Amino acid sequence: MLLRLPHRQFVFTLPKCLRPYFVHNRTLFSDISHLIFELIQDYYNEVSGQDITTGLILSHQTAGDFVRIHPHRHGILIEGGFDDEGNFVYLPISSTIQMTELFRRKVIKYFKENKLINTDFAKNLLSWKNSGFSIDNSVRIFGSNDKARESLAQYIARCPISLEKLKYEAFHSQVLFKTPKYNDYFKENFRVFDAVVFIALVTAHIPPKHKQLIRRYG
């Protein structure tokens, strides 16, 4: 699906207080995903001064480090799009500061309009200096690099855990989860879980039947 054009990986993150909504209401994924595509499409149209047709593949990930619940989105986005005559218009995005603020406001508006949060909570979220919303686009893939594009596509569709990071201690009925890098959030690079607890954590990431967690737009 990926054209031989420049792409970027985008990672969309929401504040902790909104993440539980996505655990208990999996239908939110499709609405917020569509909101993200419209945001980017409008951004490109504004920057280019014309109607641009871009393309985005968006994957909903539910797991963070050590299989904790952390709903976020990974996207592969064309750096630009096509005009009405089919010409490619190159539109690199260097800074995501303004886009992140627009993302915050659109998500909060969606939550309020759908009665998921009240007006006071919405105003509170808008007042936070450190909003908890973020957009990272530091990973760039050139059109000629087929291997990098394939690796990125595999990465955004990966499972919540890697078996290479797990070791089962049968005697103690415990699972040792070890990562190669030190985790700044947990202040360690390994954790020990009781087997039953670990199974509960993993099964929380199984999507509902027929729920598609990877979508394409444009």
N, C-alpha and C positions, 0 to 999 in steps of 0.2 A: 504493500500500500504506500510505502514511503517513496516519494519522488526523489530523484537524484538532485536535490537542492539543499541549501543550508537549512539545518534544523537546530532547535534548542530544546533541552529538557526543562520543563517548568514544574516546580513543586509548590503546590498550594496548601498552606497550613492554616488551621483555625485555632482560636483560643481554647483552652481546656474546658471552659464552662459550656461550650457549644458541642463538644465532641460526643457526650452521651446521647444527644438527640439522634446521631447517626447510627448508634448501636441499636436503639430501640425502634427506629423508623428508617428502614433501609431504602424506602422510596425517595428519601431526601437526596440520595446520590444523583439521580437522573436530573432533578430540578436544579441543583447547584452546579452540576456539570454543564447543563445548557446555559446557565447564567454565566459561567466562566467563558464559554465560547462566544457568547454575545458580547461580553466585555472586551475580549481580544479583537473580535471582528470590528466593533465600534472604534476601538483604539486605532487599528490599522486604517480605517476609513478616515478618521480625523487627521492622522499624521500625513497620509498621502493626499488628502484633499479630493478623493474620488472613491467610488465603490470598489472594494477589493474583496475577492473571494479567497480566503485562506483555508488552511486545513489543520485539524488538531485531532490527535488520538489521546484520550484521557482514561486513566486507570485509577480506580478507587482502591486504595490500600487501607486496611483496617488495623494493621499491626505496626507497632514501633519496636524499639529494642526490647529484647527479652519478652517478646509476644505481648507486651502491654497494649491495651486498647488505645489506639492513636489514629483515628480516621484522618486521612489526608489524600491528596491526589497528585499523581505523576502524569505529566503530559509531554507529548512530543509535538512540537509546533513548528510549522514552516516559518522561516524568517521573512515574512512578506506574503505575497499572494498574487493573484492574476486579475488584470483589469478586464474590461468588457470585450477587448479585442484578443484576449488570451495571452497577452504579454506578461511576463513575470516582473513584479515590482519588488525589489529587495528592500526590506524594512527591518534592519537590525534593532533590537531593543537593548540599550545599554543599561539604563537605570529602571528599576521597577518600583521606585518610591511612590510615584503618583498612581501607578496601576494598583499597588497594594492598598492605598487609601480608598480607591474606587471599589476595589474588591470588598473591603471591609463594609463600606456603606451599602453596597448592593446586597450582601449577605444579611446584614442586620435588618434592612428593609424587608427582605424576603421573610425572615423569621417573624417579624412583627406583623406583616400583612397576613401571614398564615396562622396568626394567633399562637405561635409557639413561645413567644416572649411578650411581655407587656411593654407599654411606653416607657415606664421608669427604667426597666432593665435595658431597653434599647438606648436610652439617653446615657445610662451608666457606661455601656460598652463604647459609645462614641466619645466619651470623656477620657478614656484611658490613654495615657501618654504612650505606654508600651501596650499596643492593642492586642497582641497575640496572633494577629493576622500576618502572614508573610508570604512572599513569592520569591522563590529562588530560581534563577535562570543561568547559573554559572557554567553549566555543561553545554558545550556547543559541538555540533556534528556537521562536518562539511559534506557536501553532496557526493564527493568522490570516495568517501570513506565507508564502504559497504560493511566492513567488519564492525566498526563502531556503531553504526545504525542498528545492526542486528543485536549487538550486545545490549544496547540501550533498550531496544524493544523487549528483549528477554528480561531485563532488569525491572521494568515497570509492570510486568505480568508475573513476577515471581511469587512463590508461596510465602506465607507468613514466617516460616522457619526454615532453616537449612539443617538437614540431618548431620552434616559435617560438624556442626557446632554442639551436638548433643552427645551425652554419654550417660547411660543408665547404670546406676549402682543397685543391682538386684538385692544385695544383702540388706541395704537400708531403705529400699523402695524409694529411691531418690533420683532425680534427673539433674545432671550437671550441665548447665548451659554456659558455654564459653565463647567469647567473641575475640577476634584478633586485635581489636582496637579498644583502648580504654574509653569507657562511656562517661561523658561529662555529667549526664543527668543522674545516673546511679552511682557515680564515683567508684566504679569497678569495671572489670571486664569479664566477670563470671557471676552466676547466681545459682543457688541450689534450691530446687523445688521438690516438695513431696510429689510423688508420682500422680496421685489423684488430683492434686491442685493443678499440676501442669496440664493434665488432660482437660480439665475444665477451662483453663486459659486458652488452649489451642482450639477447642471446639467452639469457643465464642466467635472465632473468625470464619467459621463455615458459613458461606452465604446462603440465603433462602433459595429454595428451588426456583429455577427459571429466571433468577435475577442476574442480569448481565452487568458485570462490573467494569467492563472495558467498552468504551464508546468512541465512535469516530464522527467527526463533523467536517463539513465543508467539502 
